[in-house]
Amino acid sequence: MPSFFSNKKLIILLVSIIILMALIGYSLSDRENTTRPEQFMRDTVGWVQSMFSKPAHSVAGFFESVSDIRSVYEENKLLKSRLEEYAQISVERNLLRDENETLREMIDLEESLSDYLMRPAVVIHRNPDRWNDFIAINRGSQHGIEPNMALVDSQGGLIGKVKRTSQFSSFVQLLSDNDRTNRVSAKIVGDQALNGFIEGYDEDRGLLIMRKLDIEAEIEEEQMVTTSGLGGVYPEGLLIGEVVEVEPDEYGLTQNAYIKPTADYYSLNYVYVIERTSTSVDPEILEEDQ
């Protein structure tokens, strides 16, 4: 039987293990300077790592940027919807404040100018030649629709009133129609409401024109404009838009305000018909007064 140390292969293996352990111990020892082979290996490994890490970081950064852009878009979309809700809430708050002050003086108040019901409808027709003047909806007299009922869009912005009806459809006159009889009794909401009339539409700028405002009144941009409820057609508190510009009228006796509409008159698909439930003046009485 051969001796243990006569096995050359085993001897070589043991020597190799001893040398390897010695090298490992030497490399792990605390030294200020590294050997050239160690430096070469570290530089090589570092170069390979940097070569792969830069593309990896670039790809990761791209997807992270896309994710950030999507998050910003969703946040912006949410903020826009919240701003529209805030405008409606702000108007309702001011209306409630004014109504509460009146209630303190009139305990027997039984109804409000802002009382109304809403009925959904779909726009089924628009004439290309009179795109900004009229629309037709799929609700008529069989659905309880009557002339002079107001309409708002899906955002709550006033768009016009019912001009005439058939059994199953109705013809609607938009606020952007420049017919001289197309008027809306409106008010600028603020610490003290300022009444006037929406009369006319600037087609080039896409702005409604509010006339007959007190020449002494201080009107600021971005003030909200709503229906006043005093015209007998539109209930109080329907959003019309916000003030973007104010100027004296041609005679210098009153002011005109240019209003950016809340509703988009160009793109209307789904609307609500407003049925006013508060008492209106009988038209026959108005004719006798005239």
C-alpha positions as CSV (number, residue, x, y, z in Angstrom):
1,M,0.0,0.0,0.0
2,P,1.5,3.4,-1.1
3,S,2.4,5.9,1.5
4,F,0.2,9.0,2.1
5,F,2.9,11.4,1.2
6,S,3.8,9.4,-1.9
7,N,0.6,10.5,-3.6
8,K,1.9,13.4,-5.6
9,K,-1.5,14.7,-6.6
10,L,-2.7,14.9,-3.0
11,I,0.5,16.7,-2.0
12,I,0.1,19.3,-4.9
13,L,-3.6,19.8,-3.8
14,L,-2.6,20.4,-0.2
15,V,0.1,22.8,-1.2
16,S,-2.3,24.7,-3.5
17,I,-4.8,25.0,-0.7
18,I,-2.2,26.3,1.7
19,I,-1.0,28.9,-0.8
20,L,-4.6,30.0,-1.6
21,M,-5.4,30.4,2.1
22,A,-2.2,32.4,2.5
23,L,-3.1,34.7,-0.4
24,I,-6.6,35.2,0.9
25,G,-5.3,36.1,4.3
26,Y,-2.8,38.4,2.8
27,S,-5.4,40.2,0.7
28,L,-7.7,40.6,3.7
29,S,-5.0,42.1,5.9
30,D,-5.0,45.8,6.6
31,R,-2.6,47.4,4.1
32,E,-2.4,50.9,2.8
33,N,-1.2,49.8,-0.7
34,T,-2.5,47.1,-3.0
35,T,-0.5,45.0,-5.3
36,R,-0.6,45.4,-9.1
37,P,-2.6,42.3,-9.7
38,E,-5.2,43.4,-7.2
39,Q,-5.3,46.9,-8.7
40,F,-5.7,45.3,-12.2
41,M,-8.6,43.1,-11.0
42,R,-10.4,46.0,-9.2
43,D,-10.1,48.3,-12.2
44,T,-11.3,45.6,-14.6
45,V,-14.3,44.8,-12.4
46,G,-15.1,48.4,-11.9
47,W,-15.0,49.2,-15.7
48,V,-17.3,46.2,-16.4
49,Q,-19.7,47.3,-13.7
50,S,-19.8,50.9,-15.0
51,M,-20.3,49.7,-18.6
52,F,-23.5,47.9,-17.6
53,S,-24.7,50.2,-14.8
54,K,-25.0,53.3,-17.0
55,P,-27.5,51.8,-19.5
56,A,-29.3,50.2,-16.6
57,H,-29.6,53.5,-14.8
58,S,-30.7,55.2,-18.0
59,V,-33.5,52.7,-18.6
60,A,-34.6,52.9,-15.0
61,G,-34.5,56.7,-15.1
62,F,-36.6,56.7,-18.3
63,F,-39.4,54.5,-16.8
64,E,-39.3,56.5,-13.6
65,S,-39.7,59.8,-15.7
66,V,-42.7,58.3,-17.5
67,S,-44.2,57.3,-14.2
68,D,-43.6,60.8,-12.8
69,I,-45.2,62.4,-15.9
70,R,-48.2,60.1,-15.6
71,S,-48.6,60.9,-11.9
72,V,-48.4,64.7,-12.6
73,Y,-51.0,64.3,-15.4
74,E,-53.4,62.5,-13.0
75,E,-52.8,65.1,-10.3
76,N,-53.4,67.9,-12.7
77,K,-56.6,66.3,-13.9
78,L,-57.8,65.8,-10.3
79,L,-56.9,69.4,-9.5
80,K,-58.9,70.7,-12.4
81,S,-62.0,68.8,-11.4
82,R,-61.5,70.1,-7.8
83,L,-61.3,73.7,-9.1
84,E,-64.6,73.3,-10.9
85,E,-66.1,71.8,-7.7
86,Y,-64.7,74.7,-5.7
87,A,-66.2,77.3,-8.0
88,Q,-69.7,75.7,-7.7
89,I,-69.2,75.4,-3.9
90,S,-68.1,79.0,-3.7
91,V,-71.2,80.2,-5.5
92,E,-73.5,78.0,-3.4
93,R,-71.8,79.3,-0.2
94,N,-72.4,82.9,-1.2
95,L,-76.0,82.2,-2.1
96,L,-76.6,80.5,1.2
97,R,-75.1,83.4,3.0
98,D,-77.3,85.9,1.2
99,E,-80.3,83.8,1.7
100,N,-79.6,83.3,5.4
101,E,-79.4,87.1,5.9
102,T,-82.7,87.5,4.2
103,L,-84.2,84.7,6.3
104,R,-83.4,86.6,9.4
105,E,-85.6,89.4,8.2
106,M,-88.3,87.3,6.6
107,I,-89.2,84.4,8.8
108,D,-92.1,83.4,6.6
109,L,-90.0,82.8,3.5
110,E,-91.5,79.7,1.9
111,E,-89.5,79.2,-1.3
112,S,-86.2,80.2,-2.9
113,L,-85.3,81.5,-6.4
114,S,-82.7,78.7,-6.6
115,D,-85.3,75.8,-6.3
116,Y,-85.2,73.6,-9.4
117,L,-85.2,70.0,-10.8
118,M,-82.7,68.6,-13.3
119,R,-83.6,66.2,-16.2
120,P,-80.8,64.6,-18.3
121,A,-80.9,64.9,-22.1
122,V,-78.7,64.1,-25.1
123,V,-77.9,66.5,-28.0
124,I,-79.1,64.9,-31.2
125,H,-78.7,67.7,-33.7
126,R,-76.6,70.8,-34.6
127,N,-76.8,72.9,-37.7
128,P,-73.2,73.6,-39.0
129,D,-74.3,77.0,-40.3
130,R,-75.7,78.0,-36.9
131,W,-73.4,75.9,-34.7
132,N,-73.2,78.5,-31.9
133,D,-76.9,79.4,-32.0
134,F,-79.0,76.3,-31.5
135,I,-79.0,72.6,-30.6
136,A,-81.7,69.9,-30.5
137,I,-82.2,67.5,-27.7
138,N,-84.0,64.1,-27.3
139,R,-86.6,65.3,-24.7
140,G,-89.9,67.0,-25.6
141,S,-93.3,67.8,-24.2
142,Q,-94.0,64.1,-23.5
143,H,-91.1,64.2,-21.0
144,G,-92.4,67.4,-19.3
145,I,-90.2,69.8,-21.2
146,E,-91.6,73.3,-21.8
147,P,-90.4,76.4,-23.6
148,N,-88.1,78.7,-21.5
149,M,-86.7,75.9,-19.4
150,A,-83.0,76.5,-18.8
151,L,-80.2,74.0,-19.8
152,V,-76.8,73.4,-18.3
153,D,-73.9,71.2,-19.5
154,S,-72.4,68.3,-17.6
155,Q,-70.1,70.7,-15.6
156,G,-73.1,72.8,-14.4
157,G,-72.5,75.7,-16.8
158,L,-75.5,77.5,-18.3
159,I,-75.8,77.0,-22.0
160,G,-79.3,78.4,-22.9
161,K,-83.0,77.8,-22.8
162,V,-85.7,75.7,-24.6
163,K,-87.1,77.8,-27.5
164,R,-89.8,75.4,-28.7
165,T,-90.8,71.7,-28.2
166,S,-92.3,68.8,-30.1
167,Q,-93.5,65.6,-28.5
168,F,-90.1,63.9,-28.3
169,S,-87.5,66.6,-28.9
170,S,-86.8,70.2,-28.2
171,F,-85.1,73.2,-29.9
172,V,-82.6,75.0,-27.6
173,Q,-81.3,78.5,-28.0
174,L,-77.7,78.9,-26.8
175,L,-76.4,81.9,-24.9
176,S,-73.9,82.3,-27.7
177,D,-76.7,83.2,-30.1
178,N,-76.5,87.0,-30.8
179,D,-80.2,87.4,-31.2
180,R,-81.1,90.8,-29.4
181,T,-83.9,89.1,-27.5
182,N,-81.5,86.5,-26.1
183,R,-81.0,88.0,-22.6
184,V,-80.2,86.5,-19.2
185,S,-80.6,88.3,-15.8
186,A,-77.3,87.7,-14.1
187,K,-75.2,88.8,-11.2
188,I,-71.5,89.0,-10.3
189,V,-71.0,87.2,-7.0
190,G,-69.0,89.0,-4.3
191,D,-69.4,90.7,-1.0
192,Q,-72.3,92.6,-2.5
193,A,-74.0,91.1,-5.6
194,L,-73.9,93.2,-8.7
195,N,-76.8,92.7,-11.1
196,G,-76.7,93.0,-14.9
197,F,-77.8,91.3,-18.1
198,I,-76.0,88.9,-20.4
199,E,-76.6,90.4,-23.8
200,G,-74.4,89.3,-26.7
201,Y,-71.5,87.0,-27.5
202,D,-68.0,88.0,-28.9
203,E,-67.5,85.1,-31.4
204,D,-63.9,86.1,-32.1
205,R,-62.9,85.9,-28.4
206,G,-65.5,83.3,-27.2
207,L,-66.7,85.6,-24.4
208,L,-70.2,86.5,-23.2
209,I,-70.9,90.2,-22.7
210,M,-72.6,91.4,-19.5
211,R,-74.1,94.8,-19.8
212,K,-75.8,97.5,-17.6
213,L,-73.4,97.2,-14.7
214,D,-73.2,100.1,-12.3
215,I,-70.5,102.5,-13.5
216,E,-69.2,103.0,-9.9
217,A,-69.0,99.3,-9.0
218,E,-65.6,97.8,-8.5
219,I,-65.4,94.6,-10.5
220,E,-62.3,92.3,-10.4
221,E,-61.2,89.6,-12.8
222,E,-62.0,86.0,-12.0
223,Q,-65.2,87.0,-10.1
224,M,-67.9,84.4,-10.7
225,V,-71.1,85.2,-12.6
226,T,-74.3,83.3,-12.1
227,T,-78.0,83.7,-12.9
228,S,-79.8,86.1,-10.5
229,G,-83.2,84.3,-10.7
230,L,-85.0,87.6,-11.3
231,G,-85.7,87.2,-15.0
232,G,-88.5,84.7,-14.5
233,V,-86.8,82.1,-16.7
234,Y,-83.6,80.9,-15.1
235,P,-83.4,79.9,-11.4
236,E,-80.8,81.6,-9.2
237,G,-77.3,80.3,-8.9
238,L,-76.6,78.6,-12.3
239,L,-73.0,79.1,-13.2
240,I,-72.4,81.3,-16.3
241,G,-68.7,82.0,-16.1
242,E,-66.0,84.3,-14.7
243,V,-65.0,87.9,-15.4
244,V,-61.9,88.4,-17.6
245,E,-62.2,92.0,-18.6
246,V,-64.3,95.2,-17.7
247,E,-64.7,98.4,-19.7
248,P,-67.2,101.3,-19.8
249,D,-70.0,101.1,-22.3
250,E,-70.0,103.3,-25.4
251,Y,-71.8,106.1,-23.6
252,G,-69.8,105.9,-20.4
253,L,-73.0,105.5,-18.3
254,T,-72.6,101.8,-17.3
255,Q,-69.9,99.1,-17.5
256,N,-69.6,96.0,-19.7
257,A,-67.9,92.9,-18.4
258,Y,-66.6,90.1,-20.7
259,I,-67.3,86.7,-19.3
260,K,-65.4,83.5,-20.0
261,P,-68.2,80.8,-20.1
262,T,-68.1,77.8,-17.7
263,A,-69.8,75.7,-20.5
264,D,-68.1,74.8,-23.7
265,Y,-70.7,75.8,-26.3
266,Y,-68.7,74.3,-29.2
267,S,-68.7,70.8,-27.7
268,L,-72.0,69.7,-26.2
269,N,-73.1,66.1,-26.0
270,Y,-75.0,65.6,-22.7
271,V,-77.0,68.3,-21.0
272,Y,-79.5,68.8,-18.2
273,V,-82.9,70.5,-18.5
274,I,-83.7,72.7,-15.5
275,E,-87.2,72.9,-14.3
276,R,-87.7,75.9,-12.1
277,T,-90.0,75.1,-9.1
278,S,-90.1,78.6,-7.6
279,T,-93.0,80.9,-8.5
280,S,-92.5,83.1,-11.7
281,V,-94.5,86.1,-12.8
282,D,-97.4,85.3,-15.1
283,P,-96.5,86.5,-18.6
284,E,-100.0,88.0,-19.0
285,I,-99.3,90.3,-16.1
286,L,-96.0,91.4,-17.7
287,E,-97.8,92.1,-21.0
288,E,-100.5,94.2,-19.2
289,D,-97.8,96.2,-17.4
290,Q,-96.1,97.0,-20.7
